Amino acid sequence: MEPVVDFDLSRCKFIDEVYAASGLDGRPNIVEMDPLKFEHLILPLSESAA
């Protein structure tokens, strides 16, 4: 079966892939967080649970 349209690939530019949704989530990554910053993040949670 012959293609319906022939594309001229010499006019196309290919770029490196980018994970577009990576910047949408603004929550901190607690695995990569500094231990002191993690403590300051968790402290209000533990105080409110008590």
Secondary structure as the mmCIF struct_conf table of DSSP 4:
data_model
#
loop_
_struct_conf.conf_type_id
_struct_conf.id
_struct_conf.beg_label_comp_id
_struct_conf.beg_label_asym_id
_struct_conf.beg_label_seq_id
_struct_conf.end_label_comp_id
_struct_conf.end_label_asym_id
_struct_conf.end_label_seq_id
BEND BEND1 VAL A 4 VAL A 4
HELX_RH_3T_P HELX_RH_3T_P1 LEU A 9 ARG A 11
HELX_RH_3T_P HELX_RH_3T_P2 ALA A 20 GLY A 23
TURN_TY1_P TURN_TY1_P1 LEU A 24 LEU A 24
BEND BEND2 ARG A 27 ARG A 27
TURN_TY1_P TURN_TY1_P2 ILE A 30 VAL A 31
BEND BEND3 GLU A 32 MET A 33
HELX_RH_AL_P HELX_RH_AL_P1 PRO A 35 ALA A 49
#
